């Protein structure tokens, strides 16, 4: 160290003296002052999110910080509220994005963390959080919560006009037009506030998100690659917003696909567009698996799993691996899972052992109270009678809670195969 604490030797009779800083030479004194200046330089201070609670505190006196991943929120950090109602988080490792503070598990409030702001300070007068929040320090969050207030006002107007519209008769044309005007004004008010943010704080993170959202909507009619040009799918700060999954869904909708193969190509393109950032790439993979497993097509789902999951297990999160493992277990060509089945009044049996007795086994999932299921039964009975001699078996699996209905449907349709139910 350049400066040291020096305690001079005391002699009998000396007056007590305070510890003094001694410097070996003038140059050392200059160096020490420079180091001292660096130590108190605000630019090197730790970035903080802090706040206070008054009037009402969370039950467990804890507050959690969550980070957005698309439309989801995942844990980021947590802390304890001190006896004076204060809390704080170091946010040096927090990238630009939307976050949430959460108390009592379910009470949450949105906020923005930006590397352009070293301090975000909030004050809560009570619970729920969103009705008791006041932004003490943070321009980003002032803009966010000013906009939320305007949005709530617009939503209240829309809710009131919907209620009034329900009470109108078809002949009240003038009143209906007046309600149309009110609804339009509410939308204009909300968009005008977003225009204000873009004009007054164009370099803010909030303005960046507004611009990105508007860009993908504007380019929707120009095709998927137009969306990709205006929205950077490898930008982790956009990943921390709900606009990210929106951009991916609009990209796929803009394909106007006439074959499953087009979705396969689109999946490869989207993975390539996200690959510059590891977090974006992983989330894109999770998103595509979720979309294709829910809406199809199966060819695209199979391609994504084979191309980007199989062989890459070591670098993927456990949740995604578990999801794809379950999907692969029921994919076309996979070995079916063996389960125990039983019907009312009949002994249980294993599906695998039963299927082994026939060349082909079809599982018919139905409900005894489902009209559509009943419509399918005559055709299946005809199919069974024609192909059962050649090795086809059918097992009925009724999703029933009523034993009487279960037995009645078997008798009414004269089902010739074995039926089970839980």
C-alpha positions in Angstrom: 0.0 0.0 0.0 1.1 3.6 -0.6 -0.4 5.0 2.5 -0.1 3.1 5.9 -1.4 3.7 9.4 1.6 4.5 11.5 1.5 4.5 15.3 4.6 6.3 16.6 6.3 5.0 19.7 5.1 6.7 22.8 7.5 7.9 25.5 6.7 8.4 29.1 5.0 11.8 29.5 4.0 12.1 25.9 0.4 13.4 25.3 -1.8 10.8 23.5 -1.8 11.4 19.7 -4.2 10.1 17.1 -3.1 7.6 14.5 -1.6 9.5 11.5 -1.2 8.7 7.8 2.5 8.9 6.8 3.8 8.9 3.3 7.3 7.9 2.4 7.7 10.6 -0.3 5.7 13.2 -2.2 5.1 10.9 -5.2 3.6 8.3 -2.9 1.2 11.0 -1.6 0.1 11.7 -5.2 -0.4 8.0 -5.9 -2.4 7.6 -2.7 -4.7 10.5 -3.6 -5.2 9.0 -7.1 -6.2 5.6 -5.5 -8.5 7.4 -3.0 -10.1 9.2 -6.0 -10.7 5.9 -7.7 -12.2 4.4 -4.6 -14.9 7.1 -4.3 -15.5 7.5 -8.1 -19.3 7.1 -8.6 -18.8 5.3 -11.9 -17.1 2.4 -10.1 -19.9 2.1 -7.4 -22.0 -1.0 -7.3 -25.3 -0.9 -9.1 -28.2 -1.4 -6.8 -31.9 -2.1 -6.7 -33.3 -1.0 -3.4 -36.6 -0.2 -1.8 -38.7 0.3 1.3 -42.0 -1.1 2.6 -44.3 1.0 4.9 -47.7 0.2 6.4 -47.7 -3.4 5.4 -44.9 -6.0 5.0 -44.8 -9.4 3.3 -45.7 -12.3 5.6 -42.3 -13.9 5.4 -40.4 -10.6 5.2 -38.7 -11.8 2.0 -38.6 -10.3 -1.5 -37.6 -12.2 -4.7 -36.2 -10.8 -8.0 -37.2 -12.6 -11.2 -36.0 -12.0 -14.7 -38.1 -12.2 -17.8 -37.5 -14.9 -20.4 -40.0 -14.1 -23.1 -43.4 -14.3 -21.5 -42.1 -16.3 -18.5 -40.2 -15.2 -15.4 -37.5 -17.2 -13.7 -35.8 -16.6 -10.3 -32.8 -14.3 -10.4 -32.1 -13.4 -6.7 -33.8 -13.0 -3.3 -33.2 -11.1 -0.1 -34.6 -10.4 3.3 -36.5 -7.2 4.3 -34.8 -5.6 7.4 -36.7 -4.5 10.5 -37.1 -1.0 9.1 -38.8 -2.3 6.0 -35.7 -1.9 3.7 -34.3 -4.3 1.1 -31.7 -4.1 -1.6 -30.2 -6.2 -4.4 -26.8 -5.9 -6.1 -27.6 -5.8 -9.9 -24.1 -5.6 -11.5 -24.8 -8.9 -13.3 -28.3 -8.0 -14.3 -28.5 -7.2 -18.0 -31.0 -4.8 -19.6 -34.5 -6.2 -19.5 -37.8 -6.5 -17.7 -37.8 -8.0 -14.2 -40.3 -8.6 -11.4 -40.3 -8.1 -7.7 -42.3 -10.7 -5.9 -43.6 -11.2 -2.3 -45.8 -13.8 -0.7 -45.2 -16.0 -3.8 -47.8 -14.6 -6.0 -47.8 -10.8 -5.5 -45.6 -9.4 -8.3 -44.7 -6.0 -9.8 -42.9 -5.3 -13.1 -39.8 -3.2 -13.4 -36.9 -2.4 -15.7 -33.2 -2.8 -15.0 -30.9 -1.1 -17.4 -27.1 -0.8 -17.4 -27.6 2.9 -18.0 -28.9 3.3 -14.5 -26.8 2.6 -11.4 -29.6 3.0 -8.9 -33.3 1.9 -9.0 -35.1 2.9 -5.8 -38.7 2.0 -5.2 -41.1 2.7 -2.3 -44.1 0.5 -1.5 -46.9 1.8 0.7 -48.8 -1.5 0.9 -49.9 -4.7 -0.8 -50.7 -5.7 -3.6 -47.4 -4.3 -4.8 -48.7 -2.8 -8.1 -51.2 -0.5 -6.3 -48.7 0.7 -3.7 -45.6 1.4 -5.8 -43.8 4.7 -6.1 -40.6 5.1 -8.2 -38.1 7.1 -6.1 -35.2 6.9 -8.5 -35.1 5.5 -12.1 -36.3 7.3 -15.3 -36.8 3.9 -17.0 -39.3 2.9 -14.3 -41.0 6.2 -14.1 -41.8 6.0 -17.8 -42.9 2.3 -17.4 -45.3 3.1 -14.5 -46.6 6.3 -16.1 -47.5 4.2 -19.1 -49.1 1.5 -16.9 -51.3 4.2 -15.3 -52.4 5.4 -18.7 -53.0 1.8 -19.9 -55.1 1.0 -16.8 -57.2 4.1 -17.6 -57.6 3.0 -21.2 -58.6 -0.5 -20.0 -61.2 0.9 -17.6 -62.7 2.9 -20.5 -62.9 -0.2 -22.7 -64.4 -2.3 -19.9 -67.1 0.4 -19.4 -67.9 0.7 -23.1 -68.2 -3.1 -23.4 -70.7 -3.2 -20.5 -72.7 -0.3 -22.0 -72.7 -1.9 -25.4 -74.3 -5.1 -24.0 -77.3 -3.0 -22.9 -77.9 -1.3 -26.3 -80.6 -2.4 -28.6 -79.9 -2.9 -32.3 -81.8 0.4 -33.1 -79.5 2.5 -30.9 -77.1 3.3 -33.7 -76.0 6.7 -32.5 -75.2 5.4 -29.0 -73.1 2.6 -30.5 -71.1 5.0 -32.6 -70.4 7.1 -29.5 -69.0 4.0 -27.8 -66.9 3.3 -30.8 -65.5 6.8 -30.5 -64.7 6.3 -26.8 -62.9 3.0 -27.5 -60.9 4.6 -30.3 -59.9 7.5 -28.0 -58.7 5.0 -25.4 -56.4 3.3 -27.9 -55.1 6.7 -29.2 -54.3 7.8 -25.6 -52.2 4.7 -25.0 -50.3 5.0 -28.3 -49.8 8.7 -27.8 -48.0 8.0 -24.5 -45.7 5.5 -26.3 -45.0 8.2 -29.0 -44.0 10.5 -26.1 -41.5 8.0 -24.8 -40.0 7.5 -28.2 -39.7 11.3 -28.7 -38.4 12.3 -25.2 -36.2 9.3 -24.3 -35.2 7.7 -27.6 -32.1 6.1 -26.1 -33.9 4.5 -23.2 -34.4 0.7 -22.9 -38.1 1.2 -22.7 -38.1 3.1 -26.0 -36.0 0.3 -27.6 -38.7 -2.3 -26.6 -41.5 -0.1 -27.9 -39.7 0.4 -31.2 -39.0 -3.3 -31.5 -42.7 -4.3 -30.9 -44.0 -1.7 -33.4 -41.4 -2.8 -36.0 -42.5 -6.5 -36.1 -46.2 -5.5 -36.4 -45.3 -3.1 -39.2 -43.4 -5.7 -41.2 -45.8 -8.6 -40.7 -47.3 -8.1 -44.2 -43.8 -8.1 -45.8 -43.0 -11.7 -44.9 -40.8 -13.5 -42.2 -37.4 -12.2 -43.3 -38.7 -8.6 -43.0 -39.5 -9.3 -39.4 -36.0 -10.8 -38.9 -34.4 -7.7 -40.4 -36.1 -5.3 -37.9 -36.0 -7.6 -34.8 -32.6 -9.0 -33.5 -33.4 -12.5 -32.3 -29.8 -12.7 -30.9 -30.2 -9.7 -28.6 -30.5 -10.9 -24.9 -32.1 -7.6 -23.9 -35.0 -8.3 -26.2 -35.2 -11.9 -24.9 -36.1 -10.3 -21.5 -39.4 -9.0 -22.9 -42.7 -10.6 -24.1 -41.9 -9.2 -27.6 -39.5 -12.1 -28.2 -41.9 -15.0 -28.4 -44.3 -12.6 -30.2 -41.7 -12.0 -32.9 -41.1 -15.8 -33.3 -44.8 -16.5 -33.6 -45.4 -13.7 -36.1 -42.4 -15.0 -38.1 -44.0 -18.4 -38.4 -47.4 -17.0 -39.2 -45.9 -14.8 -41.9 -44.6 -18.0 -43.7 -48.1 -18.7 -45.2 -46.7 -22.3 -45.3 -48.3 -24.8 -47.8 -46.2 -27.7 -46.6 -44.6 -29.1 -43.4 -41.2 -28.8 -45.0 -41.5 -25.0 -44.9 -41.7 -25.1 -41.1 -38.5 -27.3 -41.0 -36.7 -24.7 -43.0 -38.1 -21.9 -40.9 -36.9 -23.6 -37.7 -33.4 -23.8 -39.0 -33.5 -20.1 -39.9 -34.7 -19.1 -36.5 -32.1 -21.1 -34.8 -29.4 -19.5 -36.9 -30.8 -16.0 -36.2 -30.5 -16.7 -32.5 -27.2 -18.5 -32.4 -25.0 -15.4 -31.6 -26.1 -15.4 -28.0 -26.2 -18.7 -26.1 -29.1 -17.7 -23.9 -31.2 -16.6 -27.0 -30.3 -19.9 -28.7 -31.4 -22.0 -25.8 -34.6 -20.1 -25.4 -35.3 -20.3 -29.1 -34.9 -24.1 -29.0 -37.3 -24.3 -26.0 -39.8 -22.0 -27.8 -39.8 -24.0 -31.0 -40.2 -27.3 -29.1 -43.1 -25.8 -27.3 -44.8 -24.4 -30.4 -44.4 -27.4 -32.6 -45.4 -29.9 -29.8 -48.6 -27.8 -29.2 -49.6 -26.8 -32.7 -47.5 -29.0 -35.0 -46.5 -30.0 -37.5 -44.9 -33.2 -36.2 -42.3 -33.1 -39.0 -40.9 -29.8 -37.7 -40.9 -31.0 -34.1 -39.1 -34.2 -35.0 -36.5 -32.2 -37.0 -35.9 -29.7 -34.2 -35.4 -32.5 -31.6 -33.1 -34.6 -33.9 -31.1 -31.7 -35.1 -30.6 -29.5 -32.0 -31.3 -31.8 -29.0 -30.0 -35.3 -29.7 -26.2 -35.2 -29.3 -26.3 -31.8 -27.5 -27.7 -32.9 -24.2 -24.6 -31.8 -22.1 -25.2 -28.1 -23.1 -29.0 -28.0 -22.6 -31.1 -27.3 -19.5 -32.6 -30.2 -17.6 -36.2 -29.0 -18.1 -35.8 -29.0 -21.9 -34.3 -32.5 -21.9 -37.1 -33.8 -19.8 -39.7 -32.3 -22.2 -38.1 -33.7 -25.3 -37.6 -37.1 -23.6 -41.3 -37.3 -23.0 -42.1 -36.2 -26.5 -39.7 -38.8 -28.0 -41.3 -41.5 -25.9 -44.6 -41.1 -27.9 -43.1 -40.1 -31.3 -44.0 -42.1 -34.4 -41.6 -45.2 -34.4 -40.9 -45.1 -30.7 -41.5 -48.0 -28.4 -44.7 -47.3 -26.5 -44.5 -47.0 -22.7 -45.9 -50.0 -20.8 -48.7 -49.3 -18.4 -51.1 -51.2 -16.2 -54.8 -51.2 -17.4 -57.9 -52.4 -15.7 -61.7 -52.2 -16.2 -64.4 -52.2 -13.6 -64.8 -55.8 -12.4 -61.9 -57.1 -14.5 -58.4 -58.0 -13.4 -55.5 -55.6 -14.3 -53.2 -56.4 -17.2 -50.1 -54.9 -18.8 -50.5 -53.1 -22.1 -47.2 -54.5 -23.4 -48.3 -58.1 -22.7 -51.6 -57.6 -24.4 -50.1 -55.9 -27.4 -47.6 -58.8 -27.8 -50.5 -61.1 -28.6 -51.5 -59.3 -31.8 -49.7 -58.1 -34.9 -51.1 -54.6 -34.5 -52.8 -52.9 -31.5 -54.8 -49.7 -31.8 -55.6 -47.7 -28.6 -59.0 -46.0 -28.7 -59.2 -43.2 -26.1 -62.7 -42.0 -25.5 -65.3 -40.9 -23.0 -68.6 -42.7 -22.6 -70.5 -39.4 -22.4 -68.8 -37.9 -25.5 -71.1 -37.7 -28.6 -68.2 -37.4 -31.0 -66.6 -40.5 -29.5 -69.9 -42.4 -30.0 -69.9 -41.3 -33.7 -66.5 -42.9 -34.2 -67.5 -46.3 -32.7 -69.5 -47.9 -35.6 -66.6 -47.3 -38.0 -64.1 -48.8 -35.5 -66.3 -51.8 -35.0 -66.4 -52.4 -38.8 -62.7 -52.0 -38.9 -62.1 -54.4 -36.1 -64.4 -57.1 -37.6 -62.6 -56.8 -41.0 -59.0 -56.8 -39.8 -59.1 -58.7 -36.5 -58.7 -62.1 -38.3 -55.5 -60.7 -39.8 -53.9 -59.6 -36.5 -55.5 -56.3 -35.5 -56.6 -55.7 -31.9 -58.2 -52.7 -30.3 -58.1 -51.7 -26.7 -60.5 -49.1 -25.5 -59.4 -46.7 -22.8 -62.4 -44.8 -21.4 -61.7 -41.5 -19.6 -64.8 -42.1 -17.4 -65.7 -41.3 -13.8 -69.1 -43.2 -14.0 -69.1 -47.0 -14.1 -72.8 -47.1 -15.3 -72.1 -44.9 -18.3 -69.0 -47.0 -19.1 -70.9 -50.3 -19.2 -73.9 -48.8 -21.0 -71.8 -47.5 -24.0 -70.1 -51.0 -24.4 -73.5 -52.6 -24.6 -75.2 -50.0 -26.8 -72.4 -50.1 -29.4 -71.7 -53.8 -28.9 -68.0 -53.1 -28.7 -66.1 -56.4 -29.5 -62.8 -55.4 -28.0 -61.6 -55.1 -24.4 -62.4 -51.8 -22.7 -60.6 -50.4 -19.7 -61.3 -47.3 -17.5 -59.9 -45.6 -14.4 
